[in-house]
């Protein structure tokens, strides 16, 4: 898998997680406004949490798989550093410590 493909997959997973969290908030609001019963709230919440948990697991897996891609070095690494997320940076940092 190319690095661009991995980034696109991660973006899609993050969007899916954000959507799930918004759906969860809506269900909580509906319950707080007494628009749905406690049973309905629990049913919907369980379904949403199952999807969110699956999304989190997929994102974690996608993040780990990046370690297996060809890593940049030198000038390329410095150019990419500010464009990448903290997970990527921590991974690169940890790999550097393991090499010593």
C-alpha positions as CSV (number, residue, x, y, z in Angstrom):
1,X,0.0,0.0,0.0
2,X,1.3,3.4,-1.0
3,X,1.8,6.1,1.7
4,X,-0.9,8.3,0.0
5,X,-3.3,5.3,0.1
6,X,-2.6,4.9,3.8
7,X,-3.1,8.6,4.5
8,X,-6.5,8.5,2.6
9,X,-7.6,5.4,4.5
10,X,-6.6,7.1,7.8
11,X,-8.5,10.2,6.9
12,X,-11.6,8.2,6.0
13,X,-11.3,6.3,9.3
14,X,-11.0,9.6,11.3
15,X,-14.1,11.0,9.5
16,X,-16.0,7.8,10.3
17,X,-15.0,8.1,14.0
18,X,-16.0,11.8,14.1
19,X,-19.4,10.8,12.5
20,X,-19.9,8.1,15.1
21,X,-19.1,10.5,17.9
22,X,-21.6,13.0,16.5
23,X,-24.3,10.3,16.3
24,X,-23.6,9.3,19.9
25,X,-24.0,12.9,21.0
26,X,-27.4,13.1,19.1
27,X,-28.6,9.9,20.8
28,X,-27.6,11.3,24.2
29,X,-29.4,14.6,23.4
30,X,-32.5,12.7,22.3
31,X,-32.4,10.7,25.6
32,X,-31.8,13.8,27.7
33,X,-34.8,15.5,26.0
34,X,-36.9,12.4,26.7
35,X,-37.5,11.8,23.0
36,X,-36.4,8.2,23.3
37,X,-36.6,5.6,26.0
38,X,-33.7,4.3,28.1
39,X,-34.0,0.9,26.3
40,X,-33.9,2.7,22.9
41,X,-30.9,4.8,24.0
42,X,-29.0,1.8,25.2
43,X,-29.7,-0.1,21.9
44,X,-28.6,2.8,19.7
45,X,-25.6,3.6,21.9
46,X,-24.4,0.0,21.8
47,X,-24.7,-0.1,18.0
48,X,-22.8,3.2,17.6
49,X,-20.1,2.2,20.1
50,X,-19.5,-1.1,18.3
51,X,-18.9,0.9,15.1
52,X,-16.7,3.4,16.8
53,X,-14.7,0.7,18.5
54,X,-14.2,-1.1,15.2
55,X,-13.1,2.2,13.6
56,X,-10.6,2.9,16.4
57,X,-9.2,-0.6,15.9
58,X,-8.9,-0.1,12.2
59,X,-7.2,3.3,12.7
60,X,-4.7,1.8,15.1
61,X,-4.0,-1.0,12.6
62,X,-3.5,1.5,9.8
63,X,-1.2,3.6,11.9
64,X,0.9,0.6,12.8
65,X,1.2,-0.4,9.2
66,X,2.9,2.8,8.4
67,X,5.9,1.6,10.2
68,X,6.4,-1.0,7.4
69,X,6.6,1.6,4.7
70,X,9.8,3.1,3.5
71,X,10.8,5.8,5.9
72,X,12.1,9.2,4.8
73,X,15.5,10.4,6.0
74,X,17.5,13.6,6.2
75,X,16.1,16.5,4.3
76,X,12.9,14.6,3.3
77,X,12.2,13.8,6.9
78,X,12.6,17.4,7.9
79,X,10.3,18.6,5.1
80,X,7.6,16.1,6.0
81,X,7.7,16.5,9.8
82,X,5.3,19.5,10.1
83,X,2.8,18.0,7.7
84,X,2.4,14.8,9.7
85,X,0.3,14.0,12.8
86,X,1.7,13.3,16.2
87,X,1.2,9.6,15.9
88,X,3.5,9.6,12.9
89,X,6.1,11.7,14.7
90,X,6.1,9.5,17.8
91,X,6.6,6.5,15.7
92,X,9.5,8.0,13.9
93,X,11.0,9.2,17.2
94,X,10.6,5.7,18.8
95,X,12.2,4.1,15.8
96,X,15.2,6.4,16.2
97,X,15.6,5.4,19.8
98,X,15.4,1.7,19.0
99,X,18.2,2.2,16.4
100,X,20.7,3.4,19.0
